[in-house]
């Protein structure tokens, strides 16, 4: 078994609450993003882009999320608003993968969205291969247009998710995996 196959068979997401600093260096971040851009891309459209949240940018993004949550939930407790404000604070680095559909006669939107998903998975894999913990997450705020606008997304853009990256604070245990016999058929 090659090292790559062994890596892929044992890769595991790390919860952001089980991460701390340091996060990737500038050179490591460039590697992670380069690998994130090296995915299947029918038509060479690059139907995705990345937003990097580090340091105080994580706080500013949290303020956007909290403000939208508070406005849409006026009866919410202060503690609940604070939970929303802290959404991007557990890991030292968060990368948003933005799905950008580009009209094309031969490349349907679904293929472009799949390419953005492949990009997110490559980012997770690259960060993990560099020794960091990584986790691809979504949540209500990934689908809320007011949050997306506040984070600078254009009207035609969507979020594939946020990838949280940091140093694991404890050993990561595997979880039960699907039984292939329940998922695989032959035609």
C-alpha positions as a printed Julia matrix, in Angstrom:
187×3 Matrix{Float64}:
   0.0    0.0     0.0
   1.42   3.39   -0.95
   1.78   6.16    1.58
  -0.93   8.11   -0.23
  -3.41   5.23    0.0
  -2.58   4.71    3.68
  -3.09   8.44    4.28
  -6.45   8.49    2.5
  -7.63   5.37    4.37
  -6.87   6.95    7.75
  -7.67  10.66    7.16
 -10.02  11.95    9.83
 -11.63  15.34   10.46
 -10.69  17.14   13.67
 -13.33  19.15   15.51
 -12.45  22.86   15.62
 -12.86  22.84   19.41
 -10.03  20.27   19.45
  -7.64  22.61   17.59
  -5.33  25.36   18.7
  -2.4   27.29   17.27
  -0.2   27.37   15.52
  -1.92  27.32   12.2
  -0.18  26.93    8.88
   2.66  29.25    7.96
   2.31  31.54    4.94
   4.19  29.01    2.79
   2.03  26.14    4.04
  -1.13  28.17    3.38
   0.05  28.79   -0.18
   0.6   25.05   -0.59
  -2.86  24.27    0.81
  -4.53  26.77   -1.52
  -2.51  25.59   -4.52
  -3.67  22.03   -3.87
  -7.22  23.34   -3.36
  -7.09  24.77   -6.89
  -5.8   21.51   -8.39
  -9.08  19.67   -8.86
 -11.22  18.35  -11.71
 -12.47  21.42  -13.54
 -14.32  20.69  -16.78
 -13.8   23.64  -19.11
 -11.0   25.12  -16.98
 -13.49  27.56  -15.45
 -12.13  27.67  -11.87
 -15.71  27.76  -10.54
 -14.56  28.5    -6.99
 -12.55  30.99   -5.02
 -11.2   31.14   -1.49
 -11.63  33.57    1.4
  -8.97  33.28    4.11
  -9.93  34.18    7.67
  -7.0   34.63   10.04
  -6.43  36.65   13.2
  -8.91  39.54   13.54
 -10.65  38.64   10.27
 -12.2   35.69   12.14
 -13.62  38.17   14.67
 -14.99  40.47   11.95
 -16.67  37.51   10.23
 -18.1   36.43   13.59
 -19.54  39.92   14.06
 -21.32  39.58   10.69
 -22.74  36.18   11.63
 -23.83  37.37   15.09
 -25.45  40.55   13.78
 -27.52  38.63   11.22
 -28.49  36.02   13.82
 -29.52  38.7    16.35
 -31.54  40.61   13.76
 -33.39  37.47   12.64
 -33.82  36.14   16.18
 -34.71  39.2    18.29
 -35.69  37.02   21.26
 -32.34  35.19   21.29
 -30.38  35.2    24.53
 -27.11  37.12   24.61
 -25.31  33.81   25.13
 -26.81  32.44   21.9
 -25.65  35.49   19.95
 -22.16  35.0    21.4
 -22.13  31.37   20.22
 -22.76  32.67   16.7
 -20.05  35.34   17.08
 -17.5   32.64   17.94
 -18.25  30.38   14.94
 -14.85  30.97   13.31
 -12.69  31.43   16.41
 -11.78  27.91   17.5
  -9.23  27.14   14.78
  -6.47  29.65   13.97
  -7.23  29.5    10.24
 -10.52  29.21    8.39
 -10.83  29.03    4.62
 -14.2   29.57    2.96
 -14.64  27.82   -0.37
 -16.94  29.91   -2.53
 -18.79  28.2    -5.38
 -18.86  30.5    -8.4
 -21.07  29.22  -11.22
 -19.91  30.48  -14.6
 -22.38  30.16  -17.47
 -21.04  27.68  -20.02
 -22.82  25.76  -22.8
 -21.03  22.47  -22.02
 -20.41  22.63  -18.27
 -23.62  22.54  -16.21
 -23.8   24.22  -12.79
 -23.87  20.83  -11.02
 -20.42  19.94  -12.4
 -19.1   23.3   -11.28
 -20.52  22.82   -7.78
 -18.9   19.39   -7.62
 -15.59  21.01   -8.55
 -15.96  23.41   -5.61
 -16.62  20.41   -3.36
 -13.52  18.68   -4.7
 -11.57  21.85   -3.95
 -12.8   21.84   -0.35
 -11.79  18.2     0.07
  -8.35  18.87   -1.42
  -7.87  21.68    1.1
  -8.81  19.35    3.96
  -6.46  16.66    2.64
  -3.57  19.07    2.07
  -3.87  20.54    5.58
  -4.04  17.06    7.09
  -1.03  15.89    5.07
   0.92  18.85    6.47
   0.14  17.61   10.0
  -2.73  19.93   10.87
  -6.23  19.1    11.93
  -8.88  20.12    9.43
 -12.66  20.08    9.29
 -15.06  21.11    6.49
 -18.2   22.56    8.07
 -21.34  24.36    7.06
 -24.23  25.68    9.13
 -27.2   28.0     8.79
 -24.89  30.95    8.1
 -23.46  29.26    4.99
 -26.89  29.49    3.38
 -28.08  32.83    4.7
 -27.94  35.5     1.98
 -27.44  38.32    4.5
 -24.38  36.58    5.96
 -23.02  35.84    2.49
 -23.46  39.49    1.51
 -21.76  40.58    4.73
 -18.79  38.33    3.96
 -18.44  39.88    0.5
 -19.96  37.19   -1.71
 -21.61  38.26   -4.93
 -25.32  37.52   -5.49
 -24.53  34.55   -7.77
 -22.03  32.98   -5.34
 -22.64  30.31   -2.69
 -20.53  28.84    0.09
 -19.4   25.24   -0.23
 -18.34  25.57    3.39
 -15.73  26.7     5.87
 -12.58  24.64    6.39
 -11.18  25.04    9.89
  -7.45  24.3    10.2
  -5.23  24.16   13.28
  -3.0   22.04   15.45
  -4.84  19.1    17.03
  -4.92  19.29   20.83
  -5.4   15.56   21.34
  -5.07  12.31   19.4
  -7.83  11.86   16.87
  -9.89   8.67   17.04
 -11.6    7.11   14.07
 -15.35   6.76   13.85
 -17.51   4.02   12.36
 -17.37   4.02    8.58
 -20.0    2.91    6.06
 -20.18  -0.77    5.16
 -19.29  -1.01    1.46
 -21.61  -3.97    0.93
 -24.5   -1.64    1.79
 -23.37   1.03   -0.7
 -22.0   -0.82   -3.7
 -23.96  -2.44   -6.48
 -22.8   -3.72   -9.83
 -24.6   -3.09  -13.09
